[in-house]
Amino acid sequence: MNRRSLVGMVLIGLHVFVGVTLIPGLSLGALGSVLAWVYLVCSAVVMRYGVLVRGSGSAWLAWTGLLAMGIFSSLAIFSLLRAFTLALSSLLGWESPAYAQGSAWAVIGAVVAVTLLGVFNARRTARVVERDIALRNLPDALDGFCIVQLSDIHVGPTIKQGYADAIVKRTNGLAADLAVITGDLVDGSVTELAGDIAPLAQLKARHGVYVVTGNHEYYCGVDHWIDEFERLGLRVLLNRHVRIEHDGAELVLAGIADYSAELFRPSHRSDPVGAFSGAPTDVPRILLAHQPRSAKAAVEAGCDLQLSGHTHGGQFWPWMYFVRWQQPWVAGLQRVGSMQVYISRGTGYWGPPLRFGAPSEITRIRLVKAGH
């Protein structure tokens, strides 16, 4: 049995579980129960196709399938929690028909609340998160140097030109010394999304805008996207570095291909050591790396600060608790030895148009001298 078939069977099983355990408790009557089962059948069908829509595919199918995925995620989690509490109540002799019905409707209420708040949080323009990061041996001229980080915008099926334009306008209002994008800009081909990603050409920063590839670029024609990013004025750092001079001081900015890039393009093997090759060691060294788990190699490369994304901070409850199965951290500022790692929760979203418990962010990082 292949992986896709296994996932399909699990999803069908979860839909059946929700129907069997939740619908009777709602006391909807015969017609209401049939309609509830019809909804679950439709959910099982459309959510499997929504995630396959990329770029300029059917907007209706994308929104329907991806929203159904988010709704069912909450429905399954809350139904599992309800089933557990009912089983525990039964063991303790606290069974009550009123509790069974009330808890069923509580599940529906929680799903509606999470969905409405989640859609609102996902669709609004990301807030600005201010973060001071202290670096050792930071030159006086770089004290206060401003880096604005965007990450995981995922222009694609439900994130279009207007969404990207709002991000650009908010970012440009921050008057950054440097702007960086730590991967996963797109979910679709250049042909499909060239118009939607076009606003990124208007991003402004004193020393330019730099970008690295994320895993999603490799799903969508990475070579074409690298060419398009460069055409838009976004400078791609593919296992290489640049030296940035600022008011008489200097820092090194390096970027690596996504951690998994080698699986798609062997020549793009993620290489922090190679990215810093030939760079001075007596100035601040900053690395753009899409996935936080590049940190171990970044430390070995002599990096001072790694900027990453990929996790989305879990995006919506309770998935932030599962991110640690794949990544060392979920979000925020972390430390590995003498190196610091900042993980953005992302500026857009992927898949279900929901954010709950993990708000999107445009991160304004101010470098400060250690001891401030």
Secondary structure by P-SEA (a helix, b strand, c coil): ccaaaaaaaaaaaaaaaaaacccccccccaaaaaaaaaaaaaaacaaaaaaaccccccaaaaaaaaaaaaaaaaaaaaaaaaaaaaaaaaaaccccaaaaaaaaaaaaaaaaaaaaaaaaaaaccbbbbbbbbbbcccccccccbbbbbbccccccccccaaaaaaaaaaaaaacccbbbbccccccccccccccccccccccccccbbbbbbcaaaaaccaaaaaaaaaaacccccccbbbbbbcccbbbbbbbbcccccccccccccccccccccccccccbbbbbbccccaaaaaaaacccbbbbccccccccccccccccccccccccccccccbbbbbbcccccccccccccbbbbbcbbbbbcccc
